Amino acid sequence: MEPIRFETHPDRYKHWKLEFDGAVARLNMMVAEDGGLHDGYKLKLNSYDLGVDIELADAVERIRFEHPEVRAVLVTSLLDRIFCAGANIFMLGQSSHGFKVNFCKFTNETRLAIEDASENSGLKFLAALNGTCAGGGYELALACDEIYLVDDGNSAVSLPEVPLLGVLPGTGGLTRVTDKRKVRRDHADFFSTVADGIKGERAVKWGFVDGLYPNSKYEEVVGKRLQELAARSDRPGPEGGPGIALEPLEPRRDGDQTRYRYVTMSLDRARRIARVNVAAPESEQPTTPEAIREAGADFWVLRAFRELNDALLDLRINEGEIGTIVLTTGGDAEKVLAVDRILTQHADHWLVREIIHYIKRTLKRLDLTAKSIIALIEPGSCFAGTLFELALAADRSYMLDDPDKGPSVWLSSMNGGPLKMSNGLTRLETRFLADPGRVEKVLEHDGPFDPIEAEEAGLVTFAPDDIDWEDDVRLGLEERVALSPDALTGMEANLRFAGPETLETKIFGRLTAWQNWIFQRPNAVGEKGALKVYGNAGMRPEFDWRRT
């Protein structure tokens, strides 16, 4: 099977039509029935597979970076009386367990990117439901700021997974209904067990949509509301100048090695390890927003984190048996710290703001990747500022204590706030939950930390000397790859998000636990499970009625 790639462009979209009209962008969904990533299913009724969501994720990023004039986004369908039927059931029925979970994870990350754009980029999203909206289609609508349903007597919103498929509404659906839209629990319970969903005035009264309008008024009301949302935005508009084009990354793939400009990924399949190295910039970087815009997608930190993001998605979807990521860095720390100072100084500029939030989202994707993450800090490393977040994201880190050529680590203002995790805390705050005062102390440290200082400050896990280094690292990796991957996934997901629970941590915590469990139960995927027999005339699911 050909590997799935995550880079695309509006010129190659099969399922979405992206249009621009001044301050408003339109994301029009019209899924090509025969345009699935694999054979064996048709994407009828605007149902979607991973390919549809890859295009959606790309469109959201391009609006953010390439179109600063856009302040509001309309999400709607070009199909008559159908908004979206949700994830394609036949695709799910023939997919492996790991693919189903990673598919759900990516779709949730895409919806969180929409919510991140609303919270941090001045972009407001309005879902115009011109017809039936079910399952993952309603989850897409839930990610938007406002939802308007056409009042035609038939259109409804629903999360039918429980009554029809014996699985959950993607975890994000239930969580957004109760935590984001604040729908009452009893109403949500009824809604989630009725396959046909809820329509009309009840959908508005119970809080599942924000408005209900007849066809005769629908376009007028939606158009007026989009202009009102756009007027409240702090996006720069046309006077902000042009955006920057997200040019193709064009990695070079040679066997088990993938080379980007700043990221190199090498696979050791025998040991089930991926080594991912992120290089610092070699040349001086632009120092003003105008110069950054001229550099465009070649600006080091944006390019490097786009490459890292692509590599992580490749590992998730295409390399299921790779269980451990070894993170390394290299280059001149001062050049990285100089970029951090530029980002901090100009954080209020729309483009710099977008770059910072892109870094944040990529680091979150690393946090949420079901692989063990080990950081190795060696001579020549460049774990400084933004790149030190990679070490903080790791499940453990090793730093060589060599008095002659020992490496150092550096902190910057980027470690102190902008790059928050899904729990709403920085990685330093999460690390030092027991001693919050230590965060300020390490951020005030003048200059680099040598290995002993870093270990004593709690910034690294171990700092073995040059005698023990090779054995400690080798044994650590050998022990890791020998453990149950299922147990490791559960353990890591539990440990990575200490501190407060948020909508985001609920979504991914439940995805790890619930979907990993329910998607493997015979009631869903057995020979006569609900997901397997769906669509087969005359066949009904057979359930094991025991509760566990």
Residue, then its C-alpha position, 0 to 999 in steps of 0.5 A: m500500500e502506498p504511504i499517505r502524504f499530508e502535503t497538498h494544495p488547493d489546486r489539487y483538492k478533490h473534496w473542498k472548494l476554497e473561495f475568497d471574498g474580501a474579509v470572508a473565506r468560504l470552505n465549500m465541501m463537495v466530497a468526490e465519491d470516487g476520491g477516497l484514499h483507498d479502494g473499497y468504499k465510496l464517499k457518499l453524502n459528503s462522508y469523509d476519509l483521511g484525505v478529506d481532512i488532510e485537505l481541510a487542515d491544509a485549507v485552514e493553515r493557508i487561510r491563516f498564513e496566506h490570507p491576512e485579509v480574511r477575518a471570518v470563514l464560512v464552512t458549508s456544503l455544495l450538496d443539496r440538503i446534505f452538509c456532511a454524513g460524517a466519517n465514512i463507515f465502510m472506510l472505518g469498517q475495513s481499516s486497521h485498529g491503529f489507523k482508526v485511532n490515528f484517523c480520529k486523532f488527526t481529525n480532532e487535531t484539525r478541529l482544534a486548529i480551527e478553534d486555535a485560529s478562533e482563539n488566537s488569530g482573530l478568525k471566526f468560523l461559522a458553520a452553515l448547515n444547509g442539510t443533514c449533519a451527522g457524526g463527524g460532520y456535526e463534530l466539524a460544525l462543533a469546532c466552529d464558533e457558531i452553527y446555523l441550521v436550515d429550517d426545511g423540515n428535514s435537516a437535523v444534527s446528530l451523533p448516531e455512532v452509539p445507536l448505529l455503530g456501537v462506538l463513540p462519537g469520536t470523543g470530540g463530539l461528546t466533549r464539545v457538546t457538554d464542555k464547549r456548548k454547555v448542553r445539559r447532560d440529560h439532553a446530550d444523553f437523549f441526543s446521542t442515543v437517537a439515530d435521527g438526531i434533533k432538528g428544528e426548534r428543539a435543536v436551538k432550545w437545547g443548544f445544539v445549534d445557534g439559529l434556525y432559518p428558512n431557505s428564504k432567509y438563510e443566505e441573507v442571515v448567514g451573510k449578515r452574521l459573517q460580516e458582523l463576525a469579521a468586523r470584530s476581528d483583529r486580523p490586519g485586513p488588506e492594509g496588513g499586506p500580503g501573506i506568505a505562501l506555504e511552499p512545498l517541502e519537497p523532502r528527499r526520500d531514500g530507503d529508510q531516510t527522509r531528508y528535509r532542509y532542516v529535519t532528517m529522519s532515519l528509521d532503524r526498522a530492526r530496532r523499531i526506532a526513528r531518529v529525528n534530528v532538527a538543525a539550527p539555522e546556518s545563516e543569519q535570520p530576518t529580524t523584522p516582520e517585513a523581512i520575515r514576510e520576504a523570507g516567507a516559508d523559508f524563515w528557519v523556524l517556520r520551515a523547520f517546524r513544518e518539516l517536523n510536523d510532516a515527519l511526525l504525521d509520516l511516522r504516525i500513519n505510515e510507520g506503525e511498528i516504529g515505537t520510539i522516536v530519538l530526538t537530537t538537534g545540532g547547530d549554533a544555539e545563539k542563532v536559535l536564541a536570536v530567532d526566539r528574541i525576534l519572535t518575542q519582540h514581534a509577537d503582536h504582528w499577525l505573521v509572527r503570531e501565526i508562526i508562534h502558534y504553528i510551533k505550538r501546534t506542532l509541539k502538541r502533535l509531538d505530545l500526542t504522538a503514540k510513540s516513546i520520545i527520548a531526547l539525546i543531548e550530546p556535543g554539537s547539540c542545539f537544545a536552545g529555547t524553542l528547540f529545548e521544548l523538544a527535550l521538555a516534550a520527551d518522556r525522558s532525556y539524557m545529557l552527556d556530562d563530558p567536562d571537555k566537550g560536554p553540551s549545554v542547554w539554554l532557555s529563552s522567553m519562548n519556554g516561558g509562555p507562548l508554547k503551551m501544551s494541551n493542558g493550558l500550561t507550559r512544559l516547564e510548568t507541567r514539569f515543576l507542578a510540585d515546585p511552581g517557583r522553580v519555573e521562574k528561577v530556571l528562566e532567570h538563569d543567566g546563560p547556558f546550563d551545563p550537564i550537572e546544572a541541568e540535572e540539578a535544575g530538573l531540566v534533564t532526566f539523566a546526565p551520565d558521564d562519558i564512561d557510562w553514556e553509551d551503555d546508559v543510552r543503549l540499555g534505556l532504548e533496548e528496555r523501551v523497545a522490549l515493552s508492550p506498545d499498548a502498555l506504553t501508549g497508555m502509560e505515556a498518555n497518562l503521564r504527559f498531561a499532568g495538571p489541570e484537565t481541559l477540553e483538549t486533554k479530555i478529548f485525547g485522553r478519552l481517545t486513548a482509553w475509549q477508542n482503544w478499548i471500544f474499537q477492539r471490542p466484538n460489539a463494534v468490530g466482531e464478525k457480527g459487530a455493529l460497525k461490521v454489519y452496517g449497511n448489509a441489508g437484513m443483518r443486525p448486530e449481535f452484542d455481548w450484553r455483559r457490562t465491563 
